[in-house]
Amino acid sequence: MLVLSILLLTTLLIMSGKIAPELVALVALTVVTLLGELSPQEAFSGFASPTVVMIVGSFFIAAALKRSGVAEQLGIMVARRFEGRERSIVVSVMVVGALTSAVMNNVSAVALLLPSVVTVAAYANISPSLLYLPLSFAVVLGGTLTLMGTPPNLIASDLLIAQGQPGFGLFSITPLGILMVVAGITTVAMLYRRILPRREDVPELDRRDLPSFYRLRDHLCLIRVPAHSRLCGKSLEETHFGEALGAEVIGIVRDGKRRLAPPPHERIRAEDQLVVVADAEEIDTLFQLRGVMISHPDVQVTELLTTQLSLLSLEVTQKFLQLGSSLRTIRFKERFGGTVVAIERGPRLLRHYLGSHELYPGDRLLIVARKSGLHAVELMGAELKPQELGEWMLQRVSVVKLPEGSRLAGSTISSARLGELAGVAVIGVLRGGVVTVLPGPQEVMASSDALVIAGDPERLGWLSMLSELEIAVGTTQSDFESPAVGLAEAIVPPQSKLIDKTLAEIDFREKYDFQALAVWRGGKSYFQRLGRMRLALGDALLLQGPRSKIPVLAKNRDFLVLGSARPQPLAAGAIWGLLCALFVLIGGSASGLVPAHFAMLMAALVAVLFGLVSMEDGVREVDWRIVLFVGALLPFQLAIMRNGLFDGIGFQLAQSLDGHGLWLVVLLLTGLTSGLAQIIEGSVAVLLMTPVAIQLAGELGIDARLLVLTVACGASVAFLSPTSHRCHILVMSAGGYTWRDVFRLGLPVSIAVICAVLLGAMVLSPSGG
């Protein structure tokens, strides 16, 4: 029961997606070993298994295919051969995807083919969104064409060997795989037009109307810098335009000439016109600050505040977080009666956009409250510590005097959006010598009011300067690109180091010489305050920068740049080297002269010796997280067998299914494995279901290899949600898909493919079912 508990907990943690699967697997393996269920030698056996050798070798083959340019050439051949025949192009892209994933990792296959698919779509003048999801589906199905196509196949074979039965050969799964691929491609070809969205693209080669897709044209503003502005002579970096407004300056019109993607050190001149991507409502709100005067509070104001207010520090606890993950979801002010003016996180002090920051245990909230204190906080078991208010006020409190005729007059504090725009909190209103402390959000401001605000006075100063700008009239369609400056669309791939980091943390603009104009995620375009946005797997970024550096960016493993494929004629040496590597792999394994994993090792060496890939590049291409995950998962089979964890399940199923025929057994195993694969890694689904299949085969007198084959195939029937496979996550943003799109196409594909597995199993069975 102990091993089963650990296995179930491991599965739940992997399902949660909050911890890296490889870390979960390694920790679980360590715990099982420390508990004595595995010896240290057995714990490391997974990393010495043929499965791991096959996985590492497949990444070398993938690198060779990538550098040979075969994928790009195939893409162009497809586009030219089927020009004007949309359905034929969709089918051809799926066939190429399936064949490619037969010899390499699924996610690597999608990453390899996506740029060339964009080129195909441009040649054929069709929307790429009609190709991305079909490609992803085909790649997942193509993993069933060979043993090395996907880790679940290899794990299933390894589990068979551990049970004393012969494992699978390179092409043992191929008959079933062919039926699955044909069923999947046929179903997609019949339904894709009714289900998949169309991204409207311009017909020119390798250029799509990305600004329209990201909806930037609705947020394009032309802003004039008047001669009297304090911004004159300052660099773009010094204006803090992006930080203050979440906006991007994508160009400057000066003396009638337009300059795109100006560098951060570019200095602003009088009468410049700045081409800006920003929220018009936010710009309009900014102008409300025009004419305000900012000063430090005088002695009288300080005394009035210190007699009525106190400054408290509150540590965030797990119990406190049960209310929500941010101050906005907790509704802190309404619930507890105080105003949070800063968040202390270790050595960092967060002062801006406090309502949207996700809170963590150990954070400390700096709160301004009435002398009577906070109410209800004590019920959360939180400890309040008083702080010195007077010293803090000298550094963090300012007085903002509204001029006569101010646009803020008549507005409520809530509608003025000072907290959202300026990152400050209004802690008092000074009117007629009387201070109203901690005014409510519906407090109406009047001309000549003085607002006592807590926050960064320097930031408010930036906004005051920016409010001197003026909206100009007119903009052009070419405001995003020029002969020297272009747009690029890049996806965050699984191996990217940018995942869970912000653009600000990595100094994106300085490091890559590109600026991010928008991020597409979950069917929505984000274009404000991108510097604070934590990137996630599959995010699509719209980038602007030098055209000459787009190919350089495409070589960076942290990005998957779409439309960057530039097909070059294949060198004769590359063709022969690739053919030799594939001949060694297929011939050596199919002939039975050497085991499949040894044939893979030899093929990888051939690729290196022919110069298709260097050892350094090959090692760099290996996704070591997959290697660690599979290597840590495999030893669990020993603990499972020793404890007989699934013997009871297999026996009970055998009793229920006895006499019902092979078809029902195959349908049940394939369906259960597919269901698990929708919510957990396919490798874990195979680890859980293969012992059941082997036990079931023994009880019913069925060929165990056949049932384990159906389990391996079932792990690749993962099409019902974007999270059911990482390939789908990778194409979601680029294709502009929703969860509904994936489900509507994935459900009929799943049904068709499971029927194909059922048909294949009946044909392959010696008894014919």
Sequence and secondary structure as in RCSB ss.txt:
>XXXX:A:sequence
MLVLSILLLTTLLIMSGKIAPELVALVALTVVTLLGELSPQEAFSGFASPTVVMIVGSFFIAAALKRSGVAEQLG
IMVARRFEGRERSIVVSVMVVGALTSAVMNNVSAVALLLPSVVTVAAYANISPSLLYLPLSFAVVLGGTLTLMGT
PPNLIASDLLIAQGQPGFGLFSITPLGILMVVAGITTVAMLYRRILPRREDVPELDRRDLPSFYRLRDHLCLIRV
PAHSRLCGKSLEETHFGEALGAEVIGIVRDGKRRLAPPPHERIRAEDQLVVVADAEEIDTLFQLRGVMISHPDVQ
VTELLTTQLSLLSLEVTQKFLQLGSSLRTIRFKERFGGTVVAIERGPRLLRHYLGSHELYPGDRLLIVARKSGLH
AVELMGAELKPQELGEWMLQRVSVVKLPEGSRLAGSTISSARLGELAGVAVIGVLRGGVVTVLPGPQEVMASSDA
LVIAGDPERLGWLSMLSELEIAVGTTQSDFESPAVGLAEAIVPPQSKLIDKTLAEIDFREKYDFQALAVWRGGKS
YFQRLGRMRLALGDALLLQGPRSKIPVLAKNRDFLVLGSARPQPLAAGAIWGLLCALFVLIGGSASGLVPAHFAM
LMAALVAVLFGLVSMEDGVREVDWRIVLFVGALLPFQLAIMRNGLFDGIGFQLAQSLDGHGLWLVVLLLTGLTSG
LAQIIEGSVAVLLMTPVAIQLAGELGIDARLLVLTVACGASVAFLSPTSHRCHILVMSAGGYTWRDVFRLGLPVS
IAVICAVLLGAMVLSPSGG
>XXXX:A:secstr
 HHHHHHHHHHHHHHH SS HHHHHHHHHHHHHHTTSS HHHHTGGGGSHHHHHHHHHHHHHHHHHHHTHHHHHH
HHHHHHTTT HHHHHHHHHHHHHHHHTSS HHHHHHHHHHHHHHHHHHHT  THHHHHHHHHHHHHHTTSSGGGS
HHHHHHHHHHHHTTS    TTTTHHHHHHHHHHHHHHHHHHHHHHS      SSTT   HHHHTT GGGEEEEE 
 TT TTTT BHHHHTHHHHHS EEEEEEETTEEEES  TT B  TT EEEEE  HHHHHHHGGGTT EEE   HH
HHHHHHHHEEEEEEE  HHHHTT SBHHHHTHHHHHS EEEEEEETTEEE SSGGGSB  TT EEEEEEETT  S
SGGGGT  EEEE HHHHHHHHEEEEE  TT TTTT BHHHHTHHHHH  EEEEEEETTEEEES  TT B  TT E
EEEES HHHHHHHHHHTT EE     TTSS  SSEEEEEEE  TT TTTT BTTTTTHHHHHS EEEEEEETTEE
E SSGGG B  TT EEEEEEEGGGHHHHHT TT EEET        HHHHHHHHHHHHHHHHHHHHTSS HHHHH
HHHHHHHHHTTSS HHHHHHHS HHHHHHHHHHTTHHHHHHHHTTTHHHHHHHHHHHTTS HHHHHHHHHHHHHH
HHTTS HHHHHHHHHHHHHHHHHHHT  HHHHHHHHHHHTT   SSGGG HHHHHHHHHHT  HHHHHHHHHHHH
HHHHHHHHHHHHHHSTT  
